Amino acid sequence: MSAADRLAEARELLASAPVVDGHNDLPWALREHCGYDLDKLDIATDQSGSLHTDLARMRAGGVGAQFWSVYVPCRLTGDNAVSATLEQIDVVDQLLERYAADLAPALTADDMEAAREDGRIASLKGAEGGHSINNSLATLRALHTLGVRYMTLTHNDNNDWADSATDAPRHGGLTAFGREVVREMNRTGMLVDLSHVAATTMRDALDTSVAPVIFSHSSSRAVCDHPRNIPDDVLERLPANGGVAMATFVPKFILPAAVEWTARADANLRAHGFDHLDTTAEAMKLHRAFEAEHPRPVATAATVADHLDHMRQVAGIDHIGIGGDYDGTAFTPAGLDDVAGYPNLVAELLTRGWSHQDLAKLTWSNAVRVLRDAEAVARERRALRGPSVATIATLDA
């Protein structure tokens, strides 16, 4: 079968089992690029010069559901972090109202299925970083009320109750309050997202959670030894937990040769006064100049497929998914340049012998099932207890 035939087969498969993508940072990109002025960056028009994401490319990529990240950086703390998270939630709600013909609000697995039947892209929210709740379980519940359906327990830095993958260990995983956060997430039906967290935090969360967990955008540490990825012993626990690990496309997490290059490129950004996560035009100009002098190792769809092959072998086909991290990374793999690229990954997996049934689980069914299972756990938990009034002061004193 020719490459063109494989791609056509991939597109046909995605028409019936579209991609549920676990993580897209468009909301923060809109804050950075246009101050949330949606007239300036209208995703109903081609934004390929500015963003990885617009509606036409989502359609071309076979996206059927998107978890929009309502991320705020760790430099925002306390009430400032909470306010910025609310602003992120607000811009997602603006997108849903503005582009109602294409984007459907989704709070439940049933909503996701209904959106697919209606030909719209189910849109859910995920908070990236537990600092967003400012150590308040009431704030956690308020975010759930506002539509947030997962929370990543940390971002790049530790918070007061959980260790991050990319910070020096502080707690040894989750504190007592951190475990209470997980229990309250189980009670509300908010998915526990273990991307970005230390391996110790992953294990503590799995020990605590009675609902399935997710990794919204993390790949395999055995394939690429980066702390943002998932160790095999954690992947091995997903079948018993029921969770889903959604492989990311970020080159510095998936391609060993890109790890060292990215460290030098990020250091160059910081030396010129930019944050290493900055994707504004000024920062990217500096990045491109560095790349011209120091050629960048390029990941491909095959690189991501290597991770998915390994993750399927360790965790099983029922426990893997996709979380591209578009608009949250400066660079993307060749062939997965933007949200239109998912068919290229599916075509690569078809070439490797993945069945249509397995691919439908990867792209759609696993993610829908994990949310449905979390909803069932929440109904059980709420029947057993009311909202937790615990505080970090009392539990971690």
N, C-alpha and C positions, 0 to 999 in steps of 0.2 A: 504494500500500500504506500502511495506517495505521501510526502509531507503535507501536501495540500489536502489530500483525502483525510489524513489524520486530523487536520485542523477543522475540516468540515464536520467530521464525526464528533469532535470536541464541542463545537458550537451547537450541534444537534442535542447532545447530552445536556448541555447547560440550559437549553430551552425548557427542559422538563425538570432538571435538578440544578437550579441556579446556585451561585456561590453565596453562602453566608460568610461575609468577611468580619472577623472579630475585632478589627481595629483600624480606624481611619481618623487621622488628625486634622481633617479639613476645618473643624471649628477653630482650632488654635491658629491655623494658617490664615483664616479669615481675619482673626484679631490682628495678627502680625502684618499682613499685607494691606489690609484696607480698613482697619478699625471697625470691623463688622458692618461696613457699608456695602450691602449686597448689590447696590446699583453699580458699584465700581468693579466688583468681581461677580458677574452674573453666571452661575454655573449652568444656566440654560444655553449659554454660548460657549464656544471653544475656549478653554482656559489652558491649553497645552503649553503656552509660554510662561505661565505663572504657577500652575497647580498640577498635581497628578490626577485630580478629580474634577469631572463635570458630568452632567447627566448623560450626554451622548456617549461618552466613553464608558460610563457604568453600564449602559445598555449594551454596548459593543462587547464588553467584558463578560456579560452574562451574570451580572450581580443581581441577586434576588432579595438580599437582606444585608443591611449594614449596621454594625455597631459603631456609632459615631462617638469618638472619644471626647469627653468633656474635661480634658486635661488642663491642669495648671502646674507650672514648674515649682520645684521645691523651694526656690528662693521666695515664693509667696507663702507666708505662714499665717497661722491664727485666723482672725476674721478676714484678713485680706485674701487668704486662700479660699475661704468659703464664698466670699463675694465674687471672686473671679470664676469659681465653678458655676455659680448662678448665672453669670454672664454667658458662660459657655453653653449652659442648658438653654438659655434664652435664644441664642443664635441658632441652635438646632431647631427649636420650636418655630423660629422665623423661617428657616428653610422649609420646614414641613408645611407651613401655611402658604408660602410663596410658590412652592413647586408641588402642590397637592395632586396634580395629575400624574406625577411620577413617583413621589415619595409618600408612603403611608405610615402614619404613626403606629408603632407596635409596642405593646407592653407585655404580651403573652405569646406563647407558642402558637395558640390559635390565631392570634393577630398576624403572625408571620405567614401562616398557611393561607389566611384570607387575603393578604396582600398579594401573594403569589397568584392566587386564583383571579385576582382583579387586575393582574398585569402591572402592579406597582412594586416599588422597591421598599420592603419593610424596613423601617428606620427605628433603631433602638439606641439608647444612650449608655455609655460606660464611663464611669469616673476613673481617671488614671492617677492613683496616688492617695493613700489613706490620710495624708495631711489635709485633704479636702474637707474632712469632717471636723477638724480642729478638736480631736479627742472627745467628741460628743456623739453619743448614740442617738440622741434626739435629732441631730443634724443628719446622721446616717438615714434615719427613717424619713426625714423630710426629703432627702435626695431620692429615695425610693418613690415617695409620693409624686415627685416631679418627673418620674419616668426613668430614673437611672436603674438599669437592670444588671450591671456588674460594677464592682469596685476593685481595682488593682490595689493590693494592700500597701505597696510602696511604689514610689517612682525610683529615681536614681540614688536618692539619699535615704538613710534610715529615718523613720519617724519615731515618735515617743513610745511606740508599742510593737514595732516590727522592724526587722533587719532587711536591708536592700541587698541585692546581688552585687552592687557596684559601690558599696561603702564599707568602711571597716566595721567588723562585727561589734555590736553594742549590747544586744539583748540575748544573743544566742538563739534567735528565732523569734517567736512570739512571746510577749509578756502575758501575764494573767488578763490584763485588759484587752490585749490583742486577741486572745482566745474568745473573750466575751464579744468582741466585734464580729468574729466569725460566727458565733452562735446567733447573734442578732441578725446577721445577714441571712442565715438559714431561716430564721423565723419570719423575716419579711419577704423572702423569695429573691433576694439579690444574690447573684452569682459571685462566689469568691474567686477573684482572678489572681493567679499566682505568677503572671509575668512580672519581671523586674525584681522579684523578691529573692532573698538568699535561699540556698538549698535547705538550710535549717528552718527557715520560715515555711518553705513548701511542706516539709515533713510535719512540722507542728500543725499547720493548717489541715493537712490530711488526717492527722490524729484527732482533730477537733471537729471537723465538719461532718455533719450527717447528710449533707446534700452534695451532689456532684460539684466539683470545682472546674474551672477552666484555666487555660493559659491562653490569653487573647492574642498574643503575638510573641511566641517563643519557639525555638527550634531545638535540635538535638545537640547536647554537649559532647556526646561520643563522636559525632561527625565533625563538629567545630567546637573546640575547647574554649568557650567564652562563658563567663559567669552568668550572662543573660539567658543562657540556654538551659535545658532540662536534663539533669542526670538520669541515667538509665534506671536507677533504683526508684526514682520518683515516677518515671513513665510506667514502670512495672506495677505500680499501685493504682493506676487509673482504672483498670477493669473492676476492681473491688469497690472503688469509690463511685464509678460511673461517669467520671469527668472526661473532658476533651482538651487535647493539646493542639493549638492552632499554630501551624508553622508560619514563621515570619519570613519576609523577603529581604530584610535589611542586610546588605552585603557584609558589613562588619561583624555580624552575628553568625553568618552562615558559611563564609569563605575564609579558611584559615589565613590565606595570603593577604586578605583585606584587613585583618585585625591589626597588624603592626602598621600598615600604611595609614589606617584611619587614626591611630593614636598620634602619628606624626602630623597628619592633616588637622586634627582637632587642636593639637598644641599650637599649630600655626595660626589658627583662628583666634585662640585665646591670647596669643602674643600680640595680636592686632586689636584686642579689645572686644572681640565677639564671643558670645556663648557658643560652645561647640555644637549645640542643637539649632543654631540660628540658620534659617533657610531664606532669609530676605535676599533681595537682589545684591546688596552690598557684600553680604557674607558669601554668597555663591560666586561672585566675581573673584573674591580672594581664593575660594576653594578651586575654581577653574585654573587660576594662575598657578597654584601649587600643583595641580594635576598635570599641567603642561610641562612642568619641570620634573615631576616625579609621577610617571604613568601609574594609573590606578589599576589594581587587579580587578577584573570584571567577573562578577558572578553571572550565572545564566539560569534559565528555567531548570536545566539539568542539576544545578547546584541545589535548588530547593527540592527537586525530586529525590536527590540523595538523602536529604533529611527525612522526607516523608516515607521513603522506603524503610529507613531504619526505625522511625517512630511507629510505623505499622507493624514491623516485626516485633518490637518490644511491647507496645501498648495494645496492639490489636486494631483492626480496621474500624471498630465501633468507637474509638477514642481519639481520633485525630480530625483536624480541620484546617482552616486557612485563616491567617490574620496578617494581611500584607503590610500594615503600618504605612500606607501611602499618606503623603503630605506630612509625615512625621520624620522623614529621613532625607538627607541631601542626595543620596544616590540610590539607585535601584538596579536590579539585575537586567542584563540584556534580554529582551523578549518579554520582560515584566516591567517595562518602563513606567507604566501607569495603570490605572484601573481597567483599561481595555485589554490587558495582557493575560488575564486568567485562562482563556482558551489555549494559549501556548503551553501553560503548565499542564493542563488536562491532556493535551496532545502528547506531551512528553511522557506522561504516566500511561497513556494508552499504548505508546510504543514499548513501554516496559512490561506490558501484559496486564495492567490493572483492568479489572472487569468494569462494565457499566454499573453494576450493582455496588461495587466497592467505591467507585468514583462518586456515585450519588450520595453515599454515606459521607464521604469526605466533604463534598461541596454543600450539601443541604441537610440531610437527615440527622446527622450527629448533633449539630448545633441546635436544631429545633428540639430534639429529644432532651438535651441537657437542660434547656430552659423549662421544658414541660416537667421534668423530674424535680427540678428545684421548686417549681410551683406546688407540686404535690407535697414535698417535704414541708413547705411553708404552711400549708393548710393543717398538717399534722402538728407542727410546732405551735401554731397560734392556738390550737385547741388545748394545748398543755400549759401555756403560760402567756402572760401579757408582756408588754414592752419592758425591756430591761431598764432599770434606773441606776445601774452601776456606773461608777465614775472611775477615771484613771487614778484619782487620788486615793480612793478606797481600795482598789484592787492591786495597784502597783506600789503602795506605800512602803 
